[in-house]
Amino acid sequence: MISQPIYRLRANEVYGALETSPQGLNAEQVRERLSLYGKNVIQEPTPPPWWSRVLIHTIHPMAILLWVAGILALIVGEVSLAFVIWSVVVINAAFSHWREYRASLAIASLKDLLPSFSRVLRDGQEVLIPTPEVVPGDILVLAEGDNIAADARVVQEYGLRVNQAILTGEAMPARKTADASLREEISELERPNLIFAGTSVFSGTAKAVVYATGMLTQFGRIAHLSGKVEEEPSALQREIIHLTRRLSVIGLAIGTIVFVVGAFDPEVQLFEPENRLIQAFLFALGILVGVVPEGLPATLSLSLAMAAQRLAQRGVLVKKLATVETLGNISVICTDKSGTLTQNQMTVREIWVGGSKLSVSGLGYEPQGEFTPAPQSPQVQSSLNLLLTAATLCNNARLIPPNPEHPYWSALGDSTEAALHVVARKGGLSEETLQRRYPRLHEIPFEARRKRMTTIHRWDEAEIAFVKGAPREVLQLCQTWQCGDEVLPLENARREEILAANDDYARNALRVLAFAYRRLPPRSSYAEQNIERDLTFLGLMAMHDPPRPEVTHAVQICQQAGIRIIMVTGDYGLTAESIARRIGMLTTPNPQIVTGVELEEMNEVQLQNLLEREVIFARMAPEHKLRLVAALQNKGEVVAVTGDGVNDTPALRKADVGVAMGIVGTDVAREAADVILTQDNFSTIVNAIEEGRAIYDNIRKFMTYIFTSNVPELVPFIVSALAQIPLALTVRQILAIDMGTDILPALALGAEKPEPDIMSRPPRKRGQPIIDRRLLMRSFAWLGMIEAALCYLGFFYIYARAYNLPLEQFLSAPENIPALLHALPQHVHVLAVTMFHAGVVMAQVGNVLACRSERLRVSEVGWFSNPLIWLGIGAEIALILILIYVPPLADVFDHQPLPLEYWFPLALFAPLLYGLDRMRKQLLHFFRWLRTSRDNPADTLSISGG
C-alpha cells in the first residue's frame, strides 16, 4: 500500500510502495497485474452508429434539394419520378458510407502493422515487450528517443530530459531527477521525478517504476475528455471539395437559366404547358445533378486508402491518407546513410591502437573472429585491452545469446554499440564481467552538438571517464595518447597519423569512432565541461555497414524520375562520399562536401547557389538539417527527409514527407514522421513515390471519365433550346447515368496500378492543380463532344428509320429536321431517347478504356492488369439492359425495348471513341518525337510510345 504520494518517496522506497523490486516483476506478478489492471491502452471513443453516419449523407445541401424535388414531383403526380429521385439520394448515401467505411477499415488495419514496444526489467533481465503489456510495478528502461509507455516514478537517471509538450504545452524539455519531491504548491505534471505516458525522452537515460497505465494515466484522462480528433483534409481533398463547390455553383447557374427560360419564355416549347413550371424545375435539377460529381470526395478517400494498403504490403506504413498524394510530388530526398542506404549490420573491421593497425574478421553479432596481425607485443595488447574495455563500458546496448526463440546472436539497442560488444568478446572481454568490476556512476548522453558520449565508472578506488564519438571532435579534446602502459604526449605528428588513418578508413566506406579516457580527481563535478577535457586518446574502431543491394537500382529509378537525392548525414564526409559513389548517387567526380560548421557560415544566397550543385552534407546537427529542408522548400521543391533519431525530428516535421525507420528508428522519430519504412529499406521510398504518382494519375482518370459523360447530358438541352427539337435525354436517365452506370467504372479507374512509364516522368510542381486546362479540354472538348456526336447519330438514326431514309439523307436538310421529328408518334421519340441513353453508356465503355492512360495505349498498360475495369464495364452494360428490358423499370426511366438490330451500331460506339482517342495519342506522340528530335537528336529514340 502507498502511504503517501509516490513523488514524496525516496528512490529506494518506491520499489516497496509499488510491490516490485530493482530486478522488476516476475512472470506470476505480471499475469496477476495484467488481469487486475487490464492492458495498457488508450480506449478510443465509441464511434457513432452506422445509421447516423448514413443519415449525414442524406442531409447535405445537394441531398436536401433532391428531397424537395421528389416532393414536388409527387405533388404534380410524378410518383415514379419522385421515387427515382429519392432512390438516388438513398443509394448515393449508402455508397458514400460504404466508401468511407472501407477507407476507415484500411486505416485501422495499418495501425496493427507496426506495434509499439517498450524496454522493461523483468526477473532481472532487460526485455522488449509490447507496450500494451506494461503493468504497474514494471521498471521502464529509457533512452533518448523513447516514447514513455505509462506514468512512472524515476528511480535512476543520467541527464534525463523529457518532452512534455503534449501534456503541458511547454516547448522546452523538462529536467527529471530521481530525488523525492516535497514541494506542496505544484501539480503532478510539474513534479521533477514523475514521467508520463505519451511524452518522450529528449535526452539521457533512466529507469522508472510504472504506477499508472492505460486510461488511469494523465494522458488517458485527457484523451477521455477530448475524444477523437478528426484528421484534417489533405491538399488534394481540399482541392476536390473546392472543385465540387465550384461545379455546384456552375450547375446551379446553368440550372437556373434552364428553369427561367424553360418555364417563362413562351418561344421555348420544351415542356407540356400544363406542367411547364414543375417540368422546367425538374429538368434544371437534372442538369445540376449531372454537373456535380458529389461522390468524388468519398471516392478519393477510398482510392487513397487502397493505395495506403498496397504500400503497407510493400513495407511502407503511411500514417495519414493525405501523405499518399504528397508522395507523388516528391522532387528531393534528403537521406541519411546508416540503416537507410546501408544494411545496418555494423561489424568492426579495422582498429588503430597503440600506433598499430589491426584487422578484425567475422560478420554479424556472433562473437567469432580474429585480430590480424595478432598483437605480438605486450604494448599493443595492453592498449587493445584498454580500448576494448572503453568500447564495452561506454555503451548502452546488450548482446543476446542464441536461445530457443532466437537461434542466432542478436542485440538490444543501437547496432553500432552492439558491434563494439562483439569486437570486445572477440578480444576475450565480457560486458557482464566488466560492468560488475567497473560499475557505472554517471553518464553524459550523446548529443548531436557534441558528437560524443561519456560514461563515468568506479575504477579500483578512483573514478574514470570513458569517451567515444566522432574522431576529430574527440581528438581535439586529447592532450596525450595511450601506448601500452605508457601515456605519451600527443604531438602534431601523431595527430596527423591518427587523422590520416581516419580518412583512409572513411574513404573505404567505414564508419569510424574514436575512444579516449580520463582518470578523474576525487570529488569531481560531473558537468561535461569538467569531464570532457585533457583526455588520453585510446584508438579508432572502423565499422563496415555494407550498402543494401537494392539501393543502387532505386537510386537509378529516382534519377530517371527527376528526383534529386541529397545525402545529409552526421557521419564523416569521406565516408558519406564513398557510400554515395558506390550506390551511384554521384554524377560528378568531385562533389562538394559541406559540414554543418561550414553551413552555419553561409547566408541564404550562398546556400541557394550551393544547392544548384552536387553536394554532400556531413556532420550535420538538427538545426542544420532544418535549415537545409527550408532552403529546398523555398526553391519550390517538395522535400522528403529520412531519419531515425531524436536529432532528425525537427527536419522530419518540417519536411513535406518525413520518413522514419521502423526497425532502428526511435519512437520519437516514428512519431514525427509521416511515413514509416517497416523494413528500413530505401528502395521502398521509390515504391511509395510510385504509388503517390499513381493516385494523382487515377484521380485525373476518374475526373476525365466523369466530366466526359457530363457533355452528352448537357448538350441535349442546348440543342433542344436552339433547334427546337425534342429532348434526347430525361432527368431520370441523367440520374441513372450519374448514380448508376458510371459508378463502378469510375471506382475501377481509381484502383489502376501505376503506369509502366510513371517513374520516367519529372515530378509534379508544387501547387500544380489536379484539374488543369489539358484535362478539361480532353474531357469536354474532345471525348465529351465525340460521345455527344455518337449519341445524336443514334438518336437521329431512329427517326431516319421511321421515315425509311438513310441517315445521311435524313440529315442533309437540317432546317426540316424539327418538323420531321415533331410529326412522328410518341413511341418513336421514346425509342430515340432510349437509343441516346444506351449510346451514352456504350460510349462510356470506350471512354473508360481511353481514360486508363492519358498518353499510353491500353496494350501498354495491360488489357487485363485491372480486372475491376472489366467488372465495371460488365456491370454498366448489365444495368442499362435491365433499365431497358425489365418492364417496370423501362416505364419508370422512359425506355422502350430496343430491337436487336440497333445494338450493332451501338456496339461500335466504344471502339470508335477509343480508336479516335488512340489516334490523338499517336499524333501527340509524333509531335513530341519531332520536338525532341529537333532539340536533342541523340535522344530521339528514347521517347516511350503513346
Disulfide bonds with the S-S distance in Angstrom:
none
